[in-house]
Amino acid sequence: MFGVVPNFSEGRRTDVIDAICRALQVPGAHLVYRQADPDHNRLDTTALGDRDAVARAALSGARVAVALIDMEHHSGGHPRMGAADVIPFMPVRGVTMDDCVELARSFAKELATSLDLPVYLYDRAALVPERASLAEVRRGEFEGLRDAVARGERLPDFGPHALGAAGATAVGARKPLIAFNVYLDAADEGAARAIARTVRTSGGGLPALRAIGFLVPERGCVTVSMNLVDHEVTGIIDAFDAVAREAAAGGLRITDSEIVGLVPEAALGKGDTAHVRLRGFDADRQILERQIEGAG
């Protein structure tokens, strides 16, 4: 069983969100998670199934997103570069990371050809070493990447050498990760970015942790948005406590946190949800093992 976790740059228009989610539900693919965030203006989804089914689901969802989302008029708190922003594949059961890399690379070619879309390979599927980092691929977001490509720089791995209204898509292969956002009682984006730089691996902080800080205008506050690449190395409590320490040192306070997408059952211990002030978490929807069981 493969998993695919497409993220789309739409979290506000319910008709567009519903259309994308309908498109993801192709035969053999089980749409096990969807969450639209109006603050980030982003839709996070997860589908499980066999190789062909998850590829068809991702292509179908991307086709609708490309038709209905105009990046020239998009705004939101989360970094983004395209309508079908990122499409990572992950091993779930009975498949290897190498299987996911091969799938991601073949899918990227198909996506670029079918939708006339610039496509970048990232993480384990990257063909260019520095593109293993999604942050590097998405640097400058839609506007910055559009201008760079127009200058003949940072050209995509597949597809046209120009970004249209649908932007570009990053396709990757990766292990299941935990997307964990911590919100602070401040609107100082610089403070959030400084905390993110301190706690993430690349800044000498916690291992297996990626982090960025940005303003969420709709909430009037900032967030430290983290990816826990390996929860057995750095867990949710570890990440939360590191942010809390840095925030307190700057006179800031954590208001709440959220997990976006699915999470392995072992990643959340008894009492963890209260410790990290987790809001909106639904174990039946968001525990990975429960969704695998339901998908067969």
C-alpha positions in Angstrom: 0.0 0.0 0.0 1.2 3.5 -1.0 0.2 6.8 0.5 0.0 10.1 -1.3 -0.4 13.4 0.6 -1.3 16.1 -1.9 -1.5 19.7 -0.6 -3.4 22.2 -2.6 -3.4 26.0 -2.3 -7.1 26.4 -1.4 -8.6 26.5 2.0 -11.5 28.9 1.8 -13.7 28.2 -1.2 -15.8 25.2 -0.2 -16.9 24.5 -3.8 -13.3 24.2 -5.0 -12.3 22.1 -1.9 -15.1 19.7 -2.5 -14.3 19.4 -6.2 -10.7 18.6 -5.5 -11.7 16.0 -2.9 -14.2 14.4 -5.3 -11.5 14.1 -7.9 -9.2 12.4 -5.5 -11.7 9.5 -5.0 -10.8 7.3 -7.9 -11.4 3.5 -7.9 -8.9 1.8 -5.7 -7.8 4.9 -3.8 -9.2 5.7 -0.4 -9.3 9.4 0.6 -8.7 9.0 4.3 -8.0 12.6 5.3 -8.9 16.1 4.3 -8.5 19.3 6.2 -9.0 22.8 4.7 -7.3 25.6 6.7 -8.7 29.1 5.8 -5.9 30.9 7.6 -3.2 29.1 5.6 -5.5 29.0 2.6 -4.4 25.4 2.1 -6.0 21.9 1.7 -4.2 18.9 3.1 -5.3 15.5 1.9 -4.2 11.9 2.2 -5.1 9.0 0.0 -4.1 5.3 0.4 -4.1 2.5 -2.2 -2.0 0.6 -4.7 0.5 2.2 -6.9 -1.7 3.0 -9.9 -4.6 4.1 -7.8 -2.7 6.7 -5.8 -1.1 8.0 -8.9 -4.5 8.4 -10.7 -5.9 10.0 -7.6 -3.1 12.6 -7.4 -3.3 13.4 -11.1 -7.1 13.7 -11.0 -6.9 16.1 -8.0 -4.1 18.1 -9.5 -6.1 18.5 -12.8 -9.0 20.1 -10.9 -6.8 22.3 -8.8 -4.9 23.6 -11.8 -8.2 24.5 -13.5 -9.7 26.2 -10.5 -6.9 27.9 -8.5 -5.2 31.1 -9.8 -1.9 31.7 -8.0 -1.8 35.3 -9.2 -4.6 36.0 -6.8 -3.7 33.6 -4.0 -2.8 34.7 -0.5 -2.4 32.7 2.7 -0.1 32.1 5.7 1.6 29.0 4.4 4.5 29.1 1.9 3.2 28.0 -1.6 4.3 27.9 -5.2 1.5 26.2 -7.0 -2.2 25.2 -7.2 -1.3 21.6 -6.6 1.6 22.7 -4.4 3.2 19.5 -3.2 2.5 15.8 -3.9 4.7 13.4 -1.8 4.4 9.7 -2.0 5.2 7.5 1.1 5.5 3.8 1.8 2.6 2.5 4.0 2.6 -1.3 3.9 4.5 -3.8 1.8 6.4 -1.3 -0.3 9.8 0.3 0.0 11.1 3.9 -0.2 12.7 2.9 -3.5 9.3 2.0 -4.8 8.1 5.5 -3.8 11.0 7.2 -5.5 10.4 5.3 -8.7 6.7 6.2 -8.5 7.3 9.9 -7.8 9.7 10.2 -10.7 7.4 8.6 -13.2 4.4 10.5 -11.9 6.3 13.8 -12.1 6.8 13.2 -15.8 3.2 12.3 -16.4 1.9 15.3 -14.4 4.1 17.7 -16.3 3.1 16.3 -19.7 -0.6 15.9 -18.9 -1.2 19.3 -17.4 1.6 21.3 -19.0 2.9 22.1 -15.6 6.5 22.8 -14.3 7.3 20.0 -11.9 10.2 19.8 -9.4 11.3 16.5 -7.7 12.2 16.8 -4.0 13.2 14.9 -0.9 14.2 11.2 -1.7 13.1 11.6 -5.3 15.2 14.7 -6.0 17.4 14.6 -9.1 19.3 17.8 -8.1 20.9 17.3 -4.6 19.9 20.7 -3.3 16.3 20.0 -4.2 16.1 17.4 -1.5 15.0 20.3 0.6 11.4 21.4 -0.1 12.2 24.8 1.4 14.9 25.2 -1.2 12.5 24.2 -4.0 9.8 26.6 -2.8 12.2 29.4 -1.9 10.6 32.8 -2.9 7.2 31.1 -3.2 5.2 31.4 -6.4 6.2 35.0 -7.2 9.9 34.4 -6.5 10.1 31.1 -8.4 8.1 32.6 -11.3 10.6 35.4 -11.7 13.6 33.1 -11.3 12.4 30.8 -14.0 11.7 33.7 -16.3 15.4 34.7 -15.9 16.4 31.1 -16.9 17.2 30.2 -13.3 16.0 27.3 -11.1 14.4 25.5 -14.1 12.0 22.6 -13.4 12.9 19.0 -13.8 10.0 18.5 -16.1 7.5 20.6 -17.9 7.5 24.2 -19.3 10.2 26.7 -18.4 7.5 29.2 -17.3 5.1 29.5 -14.4 1.5 30.2 -15.4 -1.5 30.9 -13.2 -1.3 27.4 -11.7 2.3 27.9 -10.6 4.5 24.8 -10.2 4.3 21.5 -8.3 6.8 19.7 -6.2 6.6 15.9 -6.3 8.5 13.8 -3.8 9.0 10.6 -1.9 9.4 10.6 1.8 8.7 8.8 5.0 5.5 9.6 6.9 6.1 12.8 8.8 4.2 14.8 11.4 3.1 18.3 10.5 2.9 20.2 13.8 2.1 23.9 14.1 2.5 25.9 17.3 0.8 29.2 17.7 2.1 32.2 19.7 0.4 35.1 21.3 2.2 37.6 19.1 2.1 39.1 15.6 5.9 39.4 15.4 6.9 37.4 12.4 10.6 38.0 13.1 10.3 36.4 16.5 8.6 33.3 15.0 11.3 33.0 12.4 14.0 33.3 15.0 12.5 30.5 17.1 12.2 28.3 14.0 15.8 28.9 13.1 16.9 27.9 16.6 14.9 24.7 17.0 15.3 23.2 13.6 18.1 20.8 12.7 19.8 23.1 10.2 20.2 25.7 12.9 21.8 23.4 15.3 18.6 22.6 17.1 16.7 19.3 17.4 17.5 16.4 15.1 15.0 15.3 12.4 13.1 18.6 12.7 12.3 21.2 10.0 10.7 24.5 11.0 9.7 27.8 9.6 8.0 30.8 11.3 5.4 33.0 9.6 2.5 35.3 10.3 -1.1 34.1 10.1 -3.0 37.3 9.4 -6.4 35.9 9.8 -5.6 34.8 13.4 -3.6 37.9 14.1 -0.7 35.8 15.4 2.4 33.9 14.3 3.1 30.2 14.1 6.1 28.0 14.2 5.3 25.4 11.6 7.3 22.2 12.0 7.8 18.9 10.2 8.9 16.0 12.5 10.8 13.9 10.0 11.3 11.0 12.5 9.1 11.1 15.6 11.2 8.4 17.3 14.2 10.8 17.2 12.3 14.1 17.9 8.8 13.7 19.1 5.9 16.1 19.5 6.7 16.9 23.1 10.3 17.6 22.3 9.4 20.0 19.5 6.7 21.7 21.6 9.0 22.2 24.6 11.8 23.6 22.5 9.5 26.2 21.0 8.1 26.9 24.5 11.5 27.6 25.9 12.5 29.9 23.1 9.2 31.7 23.2 9.4 32.2 27.0 13.0 33.6 26.6 11.5 36.2 24.3 8.6 37.0 26.6 6.1 35.1 24.4 3.5 32.5 25.2 2.1 29.5 23.3 -1.7 29.7 22.9 -2.3 26.3 21.2 -1.1 23.8 18.6 -2.4 21.6 15.9 -1.4 18.5 14.0 -2.2 18.6 10.3 -2.7 15.3 8.6 -2.2 11.8 9.9 0.1 10.8 12.8 1.4 7.4 13.9 -0.3 6.1 17.0 3.0 5.7 18.8 3.8 9.5 18.4 1.1 10.5 20.9 1.4 9.3 24.4 -1.1 9.6 27.2 -1.5 13.2 28.3 0.5 14.5 25.3 -2.5 16.3 23.7 -3.0 18.4 26.9 0.7 19.1 27.3 1.0 20.6 23.9 -2.4 22.3 24.0 -3.5 20.5 20.9 -6.8 21.7 19.4 -9.1 20.1 16.9 -7.4 16.7 17.0 -9.6 13.8 16.0 -8.0 10.4 16.8 -10.4 8.4 14.6 -9.6 10.6 11.6 -5.9 11.3 12.2 -4.3 8.1 13.6 -2.5 6.6 10.7 -3.0 2.9 11.7 -6.8 3.4 12.0 -6.9 4.7 8.4 -4.7 1.9 7.1 -7.1 -0.6 8.7 -10.1 1.1 7.2 -8.5 1.2 3.7 -7.8 -2.5 3.8 
